Amino acid sequence: MNGWTGKILKIDVGTRKVEILPTEEHVDDYLGGRGVGLRLVYDLLRPGTKPLDPENPLIFSMGPLSGTAMPSSGRTDVTALSPQNNLRGRSNFGGYFGPEAKYAGYDHIILVGKAEKPVYVWIQDDQVELRDASQLWGKDTYDTQKLIQRELGDPEIKVVCIGPAGENLVRFACLITEYAGAAGRGGLGAVMGSKNVKAIAVRGHGSVGVARPDELLRESVALNHEIRESPACKELSSFGVVRFVSVMYKASFFPVGYFEDVDWEEMSDKYGGPAYLDKHLKKQVGCFACPIRCKNFLHVPEFGKGFTTCEPWSGFTGAVWNPDMDVMWQGIQAANRLGLDSTEVSACIGLLMELQHEGLISEKDTDGIAMERGSKTAILETVRKIAVREGFGALLGDGQRAFAEKIGPKAVAKLDLVKGLAPHPYEFRAYHGTGLMQAVGHRGDPLPMRGSLLEFEWSNAPEWFQEVGQKMYGHPGAAIPSSYEGKASSTILSEHNALAVDSMGVCTWPYANFVFHTIDKAVRMLQLVTGKDWDVPHVLGIAERLRNLERMFDVRQGLTREHDALPSKFFETPLAKGKYQGAVLDRAQFEEMKDQYYTLRGWDLKTGVPTPEKLAELRLRT
Amino acid sequence: MLKTLIVDAQKCVGCRTCESYCALKHGGTCNPARARIHVVKWEQDAVFVPINCRRCEKPACELVCPRHATHRNFATGAMEVDATRCIGCLSCVFACPFGATFADPTTGEVLKCDLCGGDPTCAKVCPAGAITYEDLSKEAYLKLLASADRIPLLVREAVGKQG
């Protein structure tokens, strides 16, 4: 095969049985990467299995384009049943692990079972070994990777691992690779920890086959140039997302606190991110073969060197009422090292701060630490205590709901969760399409997606972006944040584009979100590498099948229309200030957006379940 | 006028784009281990040093080759390996002071940067502008010197931390 290696590696870490399964039979219907990973998890997970049971399969999925000579080809998808909500957990990381796994010869790596004592998985081409991890257990994610490379005598070994949080089965523990690559959402770190697996280390010396190498070289060089010349790449490769964050606060796209406010002066006018970069940024780095290199590498004299990207720039600032960038820096370095999902942990801190502010908790509920807005101790101690299950962190490690239930019904009423997870921190009252995407999306957080970013961009040039909305999604309202029109189409196409790109094993940032807004370029590369003659409509057709299978997985776990919801605050409490003052979600129109979404999808309006006709049309066996 | 590759380790971001495209160009498959340029990485310190043939005036690889398989291409200035003469002894791999002569991990074939015959692919695709293809001039030489001077400092800083 070209692109795909043709081999799925399945390891039972309890019995130590190693199997090779063929990839080829899945690719025509499910493509690869996220798509084939979805088919595998659906088939391997026996209903009734609990997320931390040994039988929960943890599946790493590389795509046919992972590790190929094209820009941004380093992504790996991960899936399992999520300990956060008993629905499908799914996340995706970059770095260099995925390509190495392809060179070792594998499209997917599946872990099942539970090891008797802590182990790490060591894969070198066709040799698979389970090695003792007792000396690694308790180590943070950075030290773990270095220690494994040292033990095995090869600094070019690539590692994905858990930190203490995953070992302690914190429900939102994550997987870390390199120094800022994370499969953050859904608690997949806890699933690995529940198997007594500390890490997977991989080294490969093989090749990924290419069907049309001369054309690939020519067109891939041109693609490299096109991406590098794009304004999005120039911005991201110089500053990462940091300057975007400033603008997003001004636009009320990001909430402040626990969705309590917008337009907080400290963030919209005085946000310290860009100045912090000016002072401390050493280099922008990135994932395999990626020109965008969105990760910031900083050296902050007092606290050392480290990396971050994305979400923490707002998660550890505005979301926790914190203007102090040093605290933000310490917070994200701790979360990375301990292996904690930064989105969920900053939401936990935000919740505590809101409960404290409302008088529903006091220091006695939080080990004597007052959860004052922006308190450095509150922020850093909460991160640490959750990871090691200390004091109030122990219950919080089971999730926000577990903690709130102990406090009482008033605290439970304050929870802002979507399908059991902290939602992606966007302000849904102002951005209605984004709200729909969040509510109906998979895993409790499908964002960011192109249709949502369009709403954010709209105010820069309303008429221009309304034309984009019309052209891409069939209605100008798709671009207008306050509109309820065109949102179902923009949601569906954005979901399909993301599914397609994730299934190819390349990054959505250039290929669906920031540089290219349709998947044409990615599909062209797919043709040249694999030799398949699939065009864009064909690939989007596969994506539709994937979305429906994704939905059926959750339906099998008990999902219905009523779970496609947003917390009541978004319908009841209009924004008090800022650019979108007065904005709120109208419940009737929100439900109408959902009706339109289900209708376009061919899902039952009452239950939100794909109809038998739709499943038959997609030839989807469930 | 002969040209050479100027590689600036300060700019390198360790993305392996150069390795990937080099392997595709020469071998038609995707496998950075088959490239004729290789990036040594100290990820935690973001120190990355691309290793590439220096096209020495008195090349160790040519001097040790028992079969005169390694020779200069006077059109490009690059060293090339005549596969029909090469016996796979790997003396050149051992002898290169920079570790810039590589061997295919599966076949043992010697991999030598040939500047893509005068149109180097890596220079076209490096997203950080760390690889440029420039005329051999006093100016270029000074740039090479400056870059070379910095590398030990960067590496010492990185290794010192991990030592």
Interface residues (C-beta under 8 A of the other chain):
Chain A: G67 T68 A69 P71 S73 Y96 P99 Y103 Y142 K146 P155 E156 E178 Y179 H205 G206 S207 V208 G209 V210 P213 D214 L216 L217 S220 V221 N224 H225 R228 S237 K282 K283 Q284 V285 G286 C287 F288 A289 C290 P291 R293 F297 K305 F307 V529
Chain B: V13 G14 C15 R16 T17 S20 Y21 A23 L24 K25 G27 G28 T29 C30 N31 P32 A33 R34 K41 E43 Q44 D45 A46 P105 T106 T121 K124 V125 P127 A128 Q162
